[in-house]
Amino acid sequence: MAEWLYEAGIGEARAALVSRGDIWKARIEVADGRPRVGAVLRARLVEQTGARTGKAALDGGEALVEPLPRGLTQGAALTIRIVREAIVERGRLRLPKAVPGEGTPRPGPDLLQRIASTGLPVRHLHAHQADLLEAAGWGEVLDEAATGDIAFPGGWLRMAVTPAMTLFDVDGAPPHGALSIAAAHAVARAIERHGIGGSIGVDFPTLSNKAERQAVADAIDAALPQPFERTAINGFGFMQIVRRRERASLPEAIAGDPAGYEARAWLRRIERTPPPLPPAHAVPPTVAETLAARPDWVAELGRRTGTDPRFETFERR
C-alpha cells in the first residue's frame, strides 16, 4: 500500500510517497519564510508593469500580480492570493506570482498539510528510528536531482534545468522505437518523482516513421498523470510537455541553493548519528560557512542531540 514518509528536519521538511518499496514522489520544503501557494496576503501596489500586471509589496518581499483590479493605482492596498511560489535560479530570484484574492489573510498549506490532503497514510519519521527514507532510495533520488543522471532499463536520461524549461535527453542502444517507449515511461516517472512543472522538453532518438512516434506519444499519455499538454513528436524526436507549475522542482531547488541543501543534508546525517556524538563534526568548508551563517540551525541540532555542536572542516578529494 502506498504511504507518505514525512520527516520534520532542521531547516526543511521532507516527504516521499513510497509504494512497493520505491519512491514515486520526493518533496523537500525549505523553511525560508516565503509565502506558499494558497496564501492570502495583504499587499500594496508599488509598480504597474503593464496594462493589467504589477508588482506588489508584502511582508518580507514582493510578488507579481496579474490581473490587477481595474482602477487600482500605485500605492493602493489590495489582497492577493499566491498561485506560484518564488523560485531561486542560479544567481536570480523569480518573484512569486499572485492573483487578486479575498478573505482573511492566511498562510498557504505547508508540506505536511498538502500530503495529508491526498488521503493517503502519513508516517512520521524520527531520527532515533530506522531510516526508512534512505531504505526507499532517498539518497538515489537526491543524486538524480543533483546530477541529472537517471538510468532506466535499456538506457538512461540526462536531465538539465534551464531558465526556460527542464530538458530530458534520451540515450541508449537501438532499436530506437522500443528504447523511446521505455524512455517515455522513465520520463513520466521522473517528472512525478521530482515534482517538475512548467515547460518540459524531451529529446527522443530520431524515429523512423509516424507510427513509432505516435506509440511513444501514447506511452507519455498513459504514464503521466493529467493535467498536462504536449506537442506531437517532431521529425527530430523532440516533444514539449507543459504542466502546471506551483513551486520549484527538486532539481531546480537544489540547483538554486546547493550550499543550503548540502548543509541541511549534513545536519540530517549528524542528527541520525548514534550516541555518543564526537566533540566536533568534520564537514566540507562550504557546509561550515553555511552553518556559521545559520546559528538557528546549529542551535536546533544541539537541542535535538543534547550536545553543543562544533564543526571542523576537511578538504574534498
N, C-alpha and C positions, 0 to 999 in steps of 0.2 A: 504494500500500500504506500502511496506517495505521502510524504510528510515534509514539513519545513523544519530545518535545523536553524536555530537562532542563537546568536551569541552577542551579548552586550559587551563589546570590547572597550578598550581605552581609546578614546578619540573617535571611535567608529563602531557601528553596529554591522553585523554580518549575518547573512541568511543564505541558505541553499535549499532548493527544492530537490529532494532525493527520492528516487523511485528505482526499485530493483538494484540498489547499490550504486547508482550513477547520479551525478548532479545534472539536473535538467535546467535549473536556473540558479545563477550565483549573483548575489547582490551585496554591495557594500554602501553604507550611508555614513558619510563623514559628519561629525558634529561640528559644523563650521558656522552655525547660526544663520545661514542664508535661508530665505523663505522657500518652503516646499510647495509642490504642486497642490492646488486646492486651498492655499492660504488666502484669507480675505483680509486686506490691509487698508489702512488709511494712508493716503498719499497726497502729494502736491505736484501739480504740473510745473516743471521747470523749463521745458523746452518743447516747442512744437516742431517736429522734424518733417512733417508732411501734412497733406490736407486732413487726414484722419489719424495720424500717428504722432506720438510724442514720447518724451522721457519724463518719468515721474520720480520724485524723491520720496523715500520711505525710510523708516528707522534702519540705520545701518547700511544704506546703499541706495541704488536706483533700479528702475525697471522700465522696459519699453512697453508702451501701452498702445493697443490697436484693437478696435477703432475707438478714437476719442469721442466722447459725447459731444454732440453738436453744440456750438456756442461756448464751449469751455475756453477760458482764456488763461494765459500764462500766470502762474501763481495761485490758481484756483485749487481748492481741495476736491478730492474725489476718492471713491472707494474702488479698489481694484481686486481682481482675483488672479492668482498666479496660475498660468497654464503651461509654462516651461521654466524649469529651474535654471539658474546660472550655470554656465559650462565653462570650465577653465581649459583653454587651449594653450599650446606652448607659447608662453610669454604674453598671453592675452586673455582677458576675461570677457566672455559674452554675457551681457546682462540678461536677467530673467525676462520672460515675456508675460504680459498680463492683458486681461480684458476688463472692461468696466464690471464691477461687482456690486453686491448689495448685502445688507445684513450686518450683524455684529462682527467686528474683527475676530479672527480665529486662526490658529496655525493650520497648516496642511497636515494630513496624516503622515506619521513617521513610518519607517520601515516595518516595525513590528505591527503597527495598525494595518498597514497595507497587506502584509502576508496573512494576518488573521482574517482579513475580509475575504480571502479566497475560499474560506470554509474548510480548508484542509487542516489537519492537525499540526500544531506548532510545538516542537520540543525545545525547551530552553537548555542550553549547554552552559557548563561551568568549568572553570579552569582545573578544578581538582578531579574532574571526571575524565573518562577516556575521550580522546579527541575524535569524535565522530565526523566532524567536518573533514579532517585530514584523511580519515579512513575512506570517505566517499570520493576523495580526489580533489580536495580544495586546493592543494598546492599545485597540482597539474593545471587546474583551471586558471589560477593566477599566472602561471607560466605562459599559458596560451595568450592571456590578455596582455602580458608584458612583452612577449617576443613576437606574437602574431603567427607562430608556427602551430598548425593544427593537423594532426595525422588522422586519416580515415582509411578503412580497408581499400587497398589498391592505389592510394595516392595521398596527397597532402594539400592543405590550403595554406596560403600565405596571406595573412590579414594585415592591412595597413590602414591607419587612421589618418585622414587628411581633413583640413577645414571644410572641404566641400562634401565629402562622403567617406564612408568606410568601404574599402575595396577588398575583395577576395580574389586571389589568383589561384587557379586550379592547375596542379601539376600531377603527372602520373603516366603510367605506361598505357599504350593502346590496348584494346580498341577504345576510341575516344567516346563512342556512344555510351557504353557501359560505364566508363570512368566518369562521365559527366552526370549520369543519373545518380551514381553513388555520391558524387560531389554535391549535387543538389540537396540530398538529404543531410550531408555534413554541414553545408552552409546554413540550412534551416535550423539545425540544432545549435550551431554556433551563434546565430542571431538571437535565439531564445536564451541560450545559456548566458550570454554576455549582456543581454538587455540592449541590443543595438537598435536604434531607431533612426529616423531621418532618411537620407538618401544613401542607398547601398548599391555598389556596383559589383558584379560577378563576371570575371573573365574566364569563361569555359574554353576548352580547346576548340579549334575550328571544326565544326561538324559538317559532314558531307552532304546532308540533304535536309529538307524541311521536316520530314517525319522524325528524324533524330532530334532536331531542335524542339519540336513540339513535345516529344517524350520527356525531355529534360524540363521544359516549362511545366508540364503536368506534374512532374515529381516535386517541383517547388510548390505548386498549388496544393498538393496533397500533404506535404511535410510542414509547411509554415503556417501557423495559425493566423486566421483573419483577425483584424482587418489589415490589408496592405494592398498596394497597387504595384503592378510591374509592367515592363515592356516585354515584347517578344524578344527572343534571342536573335540578334542580327547575324549577318553572314560571317562576321569575325568572331562570333561566340560570346558577345557581350550582352548582358541583361542588367537592367536597372530596376531596383525594388525601392519603394518608398513606404515607410511605416511611420506611424505617429511617434513623435519624439517629445517626451516629457522631461527627461533628465539625461545626464551623460551616461553613456555605456560604461561598462567596466574598463575596456581598453582606453577609452577617452579619459576617464577619471585618473587612471594610473599614469597615462602619458602626461596629463596636465599637472600632476603633483607627485612625481616619482619619489622624491625625498620623503614626503609625508607618508606615503604608502609603505615605504621600506621601514621607516621608523616605527609605525604602528604594528607592522608585522614582527619587528624585533620585540616590541612590548608584549605582544601575544606570546611569543616564544618564551620570554623571560617569565611571564606570569604563570606559564604552564610548567616551568622547571620545578621538579620535586624538591622539597627542602632537604637539607639546608642549602640556601642560596649562597653563592660566592660573595665575598665582600665587595667585589667590583665586577661589572659585566663588560666583556670585551665586545665592542661594536665598531663598525666602519666609521671613519671620520664624518661622513655626511650625516649618518644617524646621530652621532654625538652632537653635531651642530644643530640638528633639528630639535633634539630633545632639550638642548640648552635653551632654545627659544620657546619651549613649551613646558615650563615648570609645573603647570597644572597636570599634564600627563604623567610626569615623573612622580608628583605627589600622589596621584591616584594609584600608580604602580606600588608605591610604598604602602598605601592604605590596604591594598588587596593582598600584598605579600607579607605585611608586618615587618618590613625592613626599611632601611634608609638607602635607597638605590644610588649607586655611584657607577660611573662608566669610564672605561679605558678604551682607547682606540687601537685598532690594528689596521695595517695596510692590506688591501686586497691583493691577491696573487693573480 
